[in-house]
Amino acid sequence: MNAVLVAVFCALLTSDVGALNFEGLWYSGDGDVEYLDLLNVARSQFDPEPTLQSSSMLYQADYNAVFEGPTWQAWWTQNSYGPTFAALPFMLEPMLTWTQVSQNFWFDHIGNGQRVDPHGDTGPVGCLCDDGGPTYCRYKQGDGIVDIHDWTLEETLSAVIMQAELLLISRNATAAEFYLPLFRETSDLIESRRDTNNLFLSGPASNLLAPSYGGWLLPNGTRAHAYLAGLSVSYIVALDRLIELENFAGSAANASVYQQRHDTAFAALPTLLAPTGDYFIKSLDPNGAMHGVLGQAMHGYIEAVVNHDAVGLNVVDDALAETIMAKLTSIPALRPYNFTITSAPSLDDMEEPANPGLWQFGYWVNGGAWSTCEARMILAYYRTGRFDDAKSSMWTMLNNFARKFRMANPLTNFGSQVYQPDGPIHTVTDNWGVTGAFLR
């Protein structure tokens, strides 16, 4: 009898715990039990659940919509991009309707050359929002030196991507017929920035994650347009979906227009790679100066956002995707607390200096952690087979923030602390980017 007990005990000690069976409310199976449990927890956060916050806590009954959070009474494009894109394939009612209502805050107020936003700016045709509400849309990023900001070009593309993704999933032909002309207006707006090299010119705060992009600083102290790598990447992501939507709607002619725009933008992408060829820079000044090249005396940082988007949203081929991710994951400074921060080391080319406070390194858009971006990083992890990295991200969100009801964004101190530390509870939509991407 003792021998049997000893044998059983030894077998338990030497067995692969990851091969145990798991039974959860949403997931069950054999394999990595911790991984399966995290999947189960992630799914539970999209339904009312007594021990964790759920996405339904973002609901605003007065508008039958979702808002960014209790302290953020609007719906932001760049903040909702990661969570919405990740969750759409399994988003159920009523969250699907609430999300559509909130996205219509943007499309109902799309720039038409006449609408004026709260800052007094008249949005150009096809321009969408930084943030939108039931009665307005803000056509420029609202933080920083707004008067020098360009339009919300890459944020506008994120809105098109989310809405197009929703339509491709729903296969709603009537809705597609409504939105496709609006999408064409946005595409034409981006085309107005295309230069002869098939790159796209844009100015300060026209990026994801704005307003970390300062444009081209001229000797006289003013800021001009430069070639923003993220604008090319996000435009290609949008065009992929517009081609599919036009084919779904039966318009081969429109699909052909978008295909030509896509192919010429894609062909120009290598111009935006670092000299080493293993990651994308942040921007390229028209005089040839590169921003976001590790080791340079000036602008010697690496930008994570454009790179994980190029991989996670299938812009680059498999070989370059692996090369980019090998680079990103080899830099410890990009993931000091498991989440990938926006860039490292500190930016030196923002519209404001990286002084202590909002613009300091590791706090906000200069090296802070944003779960909307982490969502796209997780998609990049999955595409390149980095499942343990995705697991680490989800584990960190759950144990450092979600279980404490501190689902705040951005995450300051390089992703280790909450932005509004005095609040006892935090609920911000960005955080569901981690849970949604872990599932997708």
N, C-alpha and C positions, 0 to 999 in steps of 0.2 A: 504493500500500500504506500509506504513512504517513498519507495523507488518511483512509483507512478507519479506521486505528487512532485517529486524532484524533477522528473522528466517533463511534466507539464509546465512547471515553473521555468525550467531552462528553455523550453520551447517558446514561452511567452517572452523571455528576455531576448531571444535571438530572432523572433519573428519580425516581419516588416509590418510595423503598426499601420503604415499607409495602405495596407491591403485589407483592412478590416471593413466590415459592412457598415454603411451609414443609412439611416432612415430619418428623413426630415419632412416637414410639411410640404415643401416645394420640390426637393431633390432627394433622391435615394440612389444607392449604388455601391459598388466596390471601388477601392482605389485609395487615393489620398483623402483620408477622412477630414482633415483640417480644411482642405480645399473644398470638399463637398459642403462642409458646414458653412464656409464663407459664402458659397453660392446660395445656400439656403437663406442665410441672413440677408444677403444683398437683395434677393427676390422679396423677402418679407418687408423691406423698406419701401416697396411700392404698393403696399396694402396697409390699412390701419393695423397696428400691432402694439400690444401693451408695453413692451419693454424698450422699443426704439422709436425714433421719429420716422414718420412716413411722408412720402411726397405729397399726400393730400393735405398736409399741414400748410402748404403754400396757397391753399384755396382762398379766394376773396369772394364771399357770397354776393356782395353788392354788384359785382361785375360778372359773375359766373366765370371767373378766370383765375389764373395763378399769377402771383406777383413774386418778385425776387426773394422777398422775406419780410417779416414784420417791420424791420427798420429800412427797407428798400421798397418803397411803394410804386413800383413800375416793373416793366419787363424788359431786361437788357438783352441785346443780341449776343454779345461776346460772352456773357455769363451763362446764358441758357444754351449756348451752342453745344458744348460737350455733353451735358446731361440730356438734352432733348434728342440730339442725333443718336446718342447711344441707346436710349430707351425706346425710341419709336417702333422698332420691330415687335416689341411685346407690350407696348402701351395699350391699356384697356380703357373703356369708358368707366367713369366720366372724365378721367384725366386727359383723354385724347381730345374731348370737346373743350375742356378748360384751356389746354395748350393751344388749340386752334384759335380760340377767342383772343388769347394773349398775343399770338403772332399776328393776328389781324390788327392789333394796335399799330403795328408797323405798316402793314400793307394798306390799311384804311387811310393812312396819312403819308403815303409815299410822296416824295418830292415831285412837284409838277411845274416848278418854275414860278409858283405863286404862293404856295403855303409857307407860312412863316413860323418858325419854332420859338420856344420860350426865350431863347437867347437873342432873337431878332434876326436869325439867318433864314434866308429863303432857299429852301432845298432845291437843287437841280433835278430835272426829270430823271426818275429811276433811283434816286437816293433814298435809302431807308434809314434806320435809326441806330443811335447809340442806345438810348432807352426810349420806350414808348408807353403811353397810357391811353385810357379811353378817349381822351380829347387832344392828344398831341403826339409828336415825334420829334426827337432832338437829332438834327442832321449833322452835328459835330460832336466829337467826344467832349463830355461836359466837365472834365477835370483838367487842371493845368491852365495854360495860357490860351484860352479858347479862341481868342481873336486871331491867333496865327494858325489855328488848326485847319487842315484840309477836311473835306467831307469824310464821312464814315464809310470809306470805300470797302475795306476788307470786312468790316462788320456787316455792311450791306450784303456782301456775298455770303456771309455765314447765315443770314436770314433766308436768302434764296435757297441755300443748300438744305436747311432744315425744312422749309416748306415744300421743296421739290421732293425731298426724301419721303415726307408724309404722303404726298400725292402718289408717288411710285408704289408705296406700300398699300395704300387704300384702293388704287386703280379707279379713282373717282373721276370719270370723264368730264362731268359737269364742272367740278371744281377745277380741274386742269384747264378747261376752257377759260375760266375766269382769271386764273393766275398767270397763264403763259404770256399774255400781252404785257403784264407787269414785269415779268422776268426779262422780256425782250428790252424793256426800257432800261433795266439795270445793266444788261449786257452791253447795250449801246453806250451807256455812261462809262463803263470800264473801257470800251473800245476807244472812247475819246481820249484816253490816256495812253494808248498804245503808241510807242515810238517806232522809228524805222527798223530798229533792231529787234522788234517784237517783244520788248519788255515794256513795263507799264510805269509811268511816272506818277508819283504821289507825294504829298507833303506831310508835315507833322501830324501825328495822332490819327493817321488813316489806316492803322494796322490792327492786327490782333497780336498782342494784347495792348491796346491803347491806354494811355498815351506814351508808351515807352519809345516810340520812334520819333526822332527829331528832324528827319529830312536831311537836306544838304545845307550845312552851315557855310555861308559865304563869307569872304573876308570882311565885308561891311557889317557883319553881325546879323543879317537877315537869313531866313531859312527858305530854301527853294526845294523844288521837287527832285526826288531821286528815284532810282529803280528799286522798289520794295519787293524783295523775294516772296514774301508771304502773299502779296497781291497776285502774283503769277500762279502760285500754288493753289490758293483758294479759288481763283478764277477757273482753273482747270477742273477742280473738284466740282464746281457749279456747272460747268459746261458738260461734264460727263452726264450729269442728271438731266440737264435741259435737252440733250440729244435723245436720251431715252424717253423723256416726256413727249417730245415732239413726234417721235416715232409712234408712241402709244396713242397720241391724238390724231395720227394719220397724216401728219404734215412732213413729208419727206423733204420738201424744199427748205423748210425752216431748220430741220435737223441737219441738212447739208451746210447751211450757213454756220451753224454752231460747230459742226465738225471742222470746218476750215479754220474758224477762230481757235478752236481747241488745238489743232495740229500745229499751227504756227506758234502759239504760245508755248506748247510743249517742246518744240524744237529749240526754243531759245533758252530753256532751263539750264543747260550746262554752263551758260555764261555766269550763272549765279552760284556756282559751286566754288568753294574755297580752292586756293591753289593746289592743295593736297588732293582734291577731288573726292573727299570722304564726308562732306557735309555741306549744307547750304549756308551762305553768308546771310546776314540780315538785309543789307541793302548795298547798292552800288551807286556811287555818285557819278554824274555824267562826265566828270573829269577822270574817272577810272579808279578813284579811291574806294576801297572795300571796307565795309563796316561789318564786324563780326568774324574776324579771322584770328584764331588763337595765336598768341605770341607776337602779334604786331605791337609796335610801340604805341600806336593810337588805334582805338576801336578793336582792341585785342581780346575779345570775348567770343563765346559761342552762344548763338541763339537757339534755344531748344524748340520753341514753338513752331517755327517754319519747318524744322526738321522732323519732329514727330508727326506733324500734319501731312507732310509729303509721304511718310511711310504709312501711317495709320489709315489715311484716306486714299491709299492706292494710286498716288500720283506717279511714283517712281517704280521701276521694275524690281524684281526680287533681289537681284544682285546688289543694286544700289541701296535698296532698303536694308539689307543685312549690313552693308558697309556703314551706313549712317547710324544704325542702332549700335553697332560695335563701337563706334566713336562715342556716342552719347553715354552709353553705359560704362565706358572706360574712364569717365571723368568724375571722381568722387564729389567734387564741388557742386555738381549739378543735382546730386541726390543726398544731401547731408542728413535728411530725416526720412528717407525712402521716397518721398514725393519729389518729382522733378521740378525744379524751379525754372523760371522763365529764361534765365541766362546766367552765365558765370564766366569770368569774374564781373565786377561791377561795370555797368554801362558808363561810357564817358561822352555820349553823343545825344543825350536827351535834351528836351527844351529847357529843362531846369538842371542845375548841378546836383550831384548825388550827395547832398548835405544831409546831416542828421534830420530825421523826420520822415515825411511821406516818401521822399525820393531816395532815401538811403538804401544801400545794397541790402537785400534780404527782406525788405519790409513790404513793398507794394508791387508795382510793375517792374521794378529794377531788382529782379532776383527773389521776389516772393513766390509762394506756391499758390496756384489757382487750380481748383478741382475741375473747372471747365477744360483746362489744358491737360490736366492729369488724365481725363477721360480719353483724350486722343492719344496720349502716351500709352495708355493701357491697350488701346487698339493696335498701336505699333508693336507693343510687347507680344500680343497674340499673333500678329501677322508673321513675326520672325521667330516664333516658338519660344519666347521668353516667359513661360508660364509662372515660374517662381517669382519673377519681378512683378507680374500682375497680382499674384497672391500677396506679396509683400505690401503692395500699395493698398489693397483692400483691407488687409490686417491692420495697417496703420490707421486708416480712416475709422475702422470699427473700434479699435481699442483705445486710441488716443483722443477720439472726438465723438463718434456716434454714441457709444455707450454712456458718455457723460452728457449727452444732449447738448453738445457744443459743435454742432455742424455749421460752422461759420466760414466765411470767405471774405477776402483772401486770408491765407494762413501766413502769418508774419514770422519773423525770425527764421527765415528759410524753410517754412513749412511746419514749425513746431508749436506755434501759438496762434490764438485767435485774434482777429482784427479789432473786435470790440470786447476787451477782456472784462469789463465791468458787468456785462449782461449775464444773468444766471443761466439762460438758455439761448441757443442760437439755432436759427433755421434759415438756411440760405440755399437757393436752388442749385448753385454750383456743385455742392457736395454730392448730389445724386449722380453727377457725372462719373464718380468712382464706382458707385454701385451699379449703375447702368452699363458702363463699359465692361466691368468685370463679368456681367452676364452676357453681353453681346459678343 
